[in-house]
Each structure stands twice: as C-alpha cells, then as structure tokens.
Amino acid sequence: MAAKTVAVLQTLRESGPGLLVPAAWLVVAAAHRGMVTARSIFIAHLVMVAFITFFLVTGWDEMTDRALQGWRVVMVVGVGVTLSGIAGFLIDPVATPLWAISLIGWMIIPAIGLFYTGAVLPEATTIYVAGGTLSIAGPIIYFLSVLVGVDLIAIAAIGVTAVGQTLGIGDAVLRY
C-alpha cells in the first residue's frame, strides 16, 4: 500500500503540472470574463499554494540539476506571488494591486524560468525560448489591453502566456 501511494505521488509530481498549468490559465481567462466567481478564484489560490508547496516539499532534493534548480526558485517565488493574491481577497483596500501582483507575477516569473531552462538545456533551447517569449509577450499585451480598454485583448494576452508556459511544461513532462 505504501509503495502504491509513493508511486501515485511520484506520478502526480511528474505529470500534474502538465495539466495544472494550462488549466490554471483557462480558469484565469474564464474569471476575467466573469465566468468564474471570486470565491472560486480565492479557492484556486489556496489550492495553488498547496500544490506548489507539495511539489517543493516532495521534490526539493531532486531539484538540484540544471533546469530544476531554476524551477525550484520559480516555485518558491511563486508561493509568495500566490499568497499576495490570497491577501487580495482578505484585505479589501489593496485587493486590486495584490491581485495584479499575482497575475503579472505568474506571467513573468515562469518566463524567466523558461529562458533559464533554454540556456541550460541546449537540446531544448528553441522550445523554452519560444515559451519564454510568449510568456513575456503576455503581460505586455495585457498592459496594452488596459491602456486601450479592450477586454478581448486581455484574454488574448492570457492565452499567449498560457501557450508559452504550456509549451515549456509539456516539454518538461515529456523530457523528465
């Protein structure tokens, strides 16, 4: 029984992010369109902190090789970014800036991880640089959507980020 549990947890840790990353961005886009309640997004933030902490605690010692060192840093910083989003639900006067930190943080921080991975994995440079570029383009497009006031451009920005990050995590799941 214990061996089976360990195997399930190992599979979740290795494959889970390949599903969680695109699913998270889909929920963000849906929330941006008003299709998901604030309460659901609050719960999603709590679940994200739990999942990221699980991945960090169970995989910390294994994240010492080339690319995984960078992703360990991304996840540690990501916990803080996600906690800022949680705080936004609890501290009303500063909700909007805290949510912005969470959203933009999750667009930019993984982009840095993608570029780093592209630098340390020459055999996968193209996919990670492409993923990082799309992930960085997302917040730039999002900022432009705020300037022009066009919500569909914001959705496109979220989609661009999602595609970039999904390219990277998809490769990571297949590669490792």
Legacy VTK file of the C-alpha trace (Angstrom):
# vtk DataFile Version 3.0
C-alpha trace
ASCII
DATASET POLYDATA
POINTS 176 float
0.000 0.000 0.000
2.766 2.472 0.910
4.655 1.704 -2.314
1.495 2.325 -4.329
0.931 5.666 -2.585
4.523 6.692 -3.262
4.102 5.731 -6.939
0.893 7.767 -7.237
2.512 10.800 -5.597
5.543 10.458 -7.891
3.282 10.331 -10.954
1.337 13.371 -9.720
4.545 15.310 -9.132
5.964 14.400 -12.554
2.829 14.774 -14.689
0.494 17.021 -12.694
1.991 20.339 -13.784
1.404 19.405 -17.420
-2.324 19.538 -16.700
-2.352 22.179 -13.977
-0.589 24.958 -15.898
-2.967 25.144 -18.876
-5.978 24.517 -16.607
-4.954 27.396 -14.338
-4.709 29.812 -17.270
-8.064 28.643 -18.596
-9.609 29.458 -15.207
-7.874 32.863 -15.193
-9.331 33.673 -18.618
-12.776 32.487 -17.508
-12.545 34.596 -14.348
-11.512 37.604 -16.391
-14.672 37.171 -18.454
-16.801 36.897 -15.287
-17.491 33.201 -15.781
-15.848 32.178 -12.504
-16.720 33.659 -9.126
-14.275 35.497 -6.889
-14.777 32.794 -4.265
-13.672 30.161 -6.785
-10.550 32.160 -7.611
-9.795 32.538 -3.900
-10.083 28.751 -3.507
-7.919 28.271 -6.610
-5.210 30.417 -4.997
-5.356 28.288 -1.845
-5.118 25.112 -3.926
-2.180 26.572 -5.883
-0.266 27.296 -2.694
-0.978 23.749 -1.503
0.125 22.166 -4.799
3.256 24.289 -5.135
4.190 23.552 -1.530
3.593 19.838 -2.162
5.873 19.925 -5.210
8.545 21.814 -3.282
8.433 19.601 -0.196
8.357 16.296 -2.052
10.818 17.243 -4.776
13.230 19.681 -3.143
16.160 17.249 -3.020
15.587 16.174 -6.627
15.572 19.745 -7.926
19.319 20.146 -7.919
20.182 19.524 -11.555
20.443 22.079 -14.330
16.932 23.249 -15.145
15.212 22.080 -11.986
17.280 24.436 -9.817
15.745 27.345 -11.668
12.242 25.941 -11.336
12.720 25.468 -7.616
13.356 29.223 -7.386
10.319 29.916 -9.607
8.120 27.864 -7.289
9.449 29.471 -4.096
8.843 32.951 -5.508
5.521 31.705 -6.901
4.302 30.815 -3.423
4.851 34.428 -2.385
3.150 35.739 -5.513
0.178 33.455 -4.921
0.000 34.495 -1.268
-0.269 38.098 -2.450
-3.315 37.063 -4.476
-4.801 35.402 -1.385
-4.128 38.556 0.619
-6.033 40.492 -2.031
-9.165 38.574 -1.105
-8.648 39.323 2.580
-7.506 42.966 2.539
-10.079 44.853 0.507
-8.405 48.295 0.317
-5.379 46.829 -1.515
-7.117 43.978 -3.339
-6.513 45.216 -6.881
-2.740 45.750 -6.587
-2.302 42.429 -4.799
-4.275 40.603 -7.493
-2.204 42.385 -10.142
0.987 41.186 -8.437
-0.360 37.644 -8.526
-1.474 37.760 -12.164
1.509 39.580 -13.619
3.885 37.655 -11.351
2.617 34.346 -12.717
3.039 35.649 -16.248
6.605 36.892 -15.773
8.273 34.581 -13.230
7.750 31.374 -15.256
9.027 33.234 -18.341
12.310 33.762 -16.518
12.346 30.034 -15.695
11.677 29.181 -19.332
14.546 31.373 -20.572
16.844 29.905 -17.902
15.870 26.373 -18.941
16.549 27.232 -22.570
20.022 28.404 -21.565
20.928 25.304 -19.548
19.332 22.725 -21.862
20.879 23.354 -25.272
18.983 20.372 -26.668
15.715 22.186 -25.894
16.664 25.835 -26.324
14.165 26.523 -29.106
11.067 25.350 -27.251
11.982 27.076 -23.984
12.980 30.371 -25.587
9.758 30.287 -27.614
7.765 29.529 -24.452
9.537 32.282 -22.516
8.999 34.776 -25.311
5.278 34.037 -25.456
5.048 34.156 -21.680
6.743 37.579 -21.599
4.624 38.829 -24.515
1.500 38.029 -22.477
1.919 40.707 -19.792
2.989 43.257 -22.418
-0.195 42.575 -24.389
-2.182 42.612 -21.144
-0.797 46.051 -20.263
-1.764 47.284 -23.733
-5.283 45.904 -23.202
-5.575 48.012 -20.057
-4.386 51.109 -21.937
-6.887 50.671 -24.768
-9.637 49.227 -22.585
-10.341 46.176 -24.740
-11.124 43.114 -22.647
-10.680 40.634 -25.501
-7.070 41.774 -25.859
-6.570 40.894 -22.175
-7.981 37.428 -22.866
-5.606 37.088 -25.812
-2.727 38.105 -23.509
-3.687 35.393 -21.039
-3.884 32.925 -23.922
-0.442 33.884 -25.232
1.044 33.381 -21.763
-0.788 30.069 -21.389
0.546 28.750 -24.695
4.108 29.766 -23.845
4.041 28.185 -20.416
2.256 25.071 -21.682
4.978 24.576 -24.304
7.581 24.576 -21.551
5.761 22.374 -19.070
4.685 19.988 -21.818
8.290 19.530 -22.863
9.366 19.109 -19.236
6.745 16.399 -18.605
7.826 14.522 -21.737
11.553 15.059 -21.128
11.643 14.041 -17.440
LINES 1 177
176 0 1 2 3 4 5 6 7 8 9 10 11 12 13 14 15 16 17 18 19 20 21 22 23 24 25 26 27 28 29 30 31 32 33 34 35 36 37 38 39 40 41 42 43 44 45 46 47 48 49 50 51 52 53 54 55 56 57 58 59 60 61 62 63 64 65 66 67 68 69 70 71 72 73 74 75 76 77 78 79 80 81 82 83 84 85 86 87 88 89 90 91 92 93 94 95 96 97 98 99 100 101 102 103 104 105 106 107 108 109 110 111 112 113 114 115 116 117 118 119 120 121 122 123 124 125 126 127 128 129 130 131 132 133 134 135 136 137 138 139 140 141 142 143 144 145 146 147 148 149 150 151 152 153 154 155 156 157 158 159 160 161 162 163 164 165 166 167 168 169 170 171 172 173 174 175
